[in-house]
Amino acid sequence: MKVGFWCIGKTDDIYIKEGFDIYQKRLGNYLNFEYREIIPSKNKKSGDSKNIDNERDDIIKLLKSNDVLILLDGKGKEFDSVGFSVFLQKKFNESAGSIIFLSGGAYGFHEDIYKRSADSVSLSKMTFTHQMVRLIFAEQLYRAMTILKGEKYHH
């Protein structure tokens, strides 16, 4: 199973990169894992709505027709770690294509992206920076994989 984790924008925070790299390497033992930063062109004069259009266009170009898009969104379903692993296993069982988790930019998602998505997941009722979401999600995905494999990481 291929799982993608796509993020709008990039991070220059060293501690985020270092932490994320640890979980990205660990995930390679369980999944065909792809991390991608989507850096859409920005036009400061055109405003937020044009920039969110650019993000939509870049995401749509990258998605394959059988990819299952799951948004990381504050309005999404909330899970504990075991519940997330059950959700993930269900997606693995139902899916013929890749499962793509998408973390949005500062202005959220374009309406077309909401329409294209199969589901949405909230990491918390709290708000995190878009950079921190990378590390938090990678750890939770790793935790879910260890739960599915019956390993001792989650106890």
URPEMO-V851061 format. One record per pair of residues at least 6 apart in sequence whose C-alpha atoms are under 8 Angstrom apart, sorted by the first residue. I is the first residue (numbers start at 1). J is the second residue. Records with the same first field share a line. If there is no record, write none. Layout:
I->J + J
//
This chain:
1->31 + 32 + 92 + 98
2->31 + 32 + 33 + 34 + 97 + 98 + 99
3->31 + 32 + 33 + 34 + 98 + 99 + 100 + 101
4->33 + 34 + 35 + 36 + 98 + 99 + 100 + 101
5->33 + 34 + 35 + 36 + 100 + 101 + 102 + 103
6->35 + 36 + 37 + 38 + 100 + 101 + 102 + 103
7->36 + 37 + 38 + 102 + 103 + 104 + 105 + 134
8->37 + 38 + 39 + 40 + 55 + 102 + 103 + 104 + 105
9->37 + 38 + 39 + 40 + 105
10->37 + 38 + 39 + 131
11->17 + 131
13->131
16->131 + 132 + 134 + 135
17->135
19->135
20->134 + 135 + 138 + 139
23->135 + 138 + 139 + 142
24->33 + 138
26->142
27->33 + 141 + 142 + 145
30->145
38->55 + 58 + 59
39->55
40->51 + 54 + 55 + 58
41->51 + 54
42->51 + 54
43->50 + 51
48->107
52->107 + 108 + 109 + 110
53->110
55->110
56->109 + 110 + 112 + 113
60->113
66->96 + 97 + 98
67->95 + 96 + 97 + 98 + 99 + 100
68->95 + 97 + 98 + 99 + 100 + 117 + 118
69->99 + 100 + 101 + 102 + 116 + 117 + 118 + 119
70->99 + 100 + 101 + 102 + 117 + 118 + 119 + 120 + 121
71->101 + 102 + 103 + 104 + 114 + 117 + 119 + 120 + 121
72->101 + 102 + 103 + 104 + 120 + 121 + 122 + 123
73->103 + 104 + 120 + 121 + 122 + 123
74->121 + 122 + 123 + 124 + 125 + 127
75->120 + 121 + 122
76->119 + 120 + 121 + 122
77->120 + 121 + 122
78->121 + 122 + 123 + 124
79->122 + 123
81->140 + 143 + 144
82->144 + 147
84->144
85->144 + 145 + 147 + 148
86->148
88->144
89->148
91->99
92->99
103->130 + 133
104->130
105->130
106->130
123->137
143->153 + 154
146->152 + 153 + 154
147->153 + 154
//
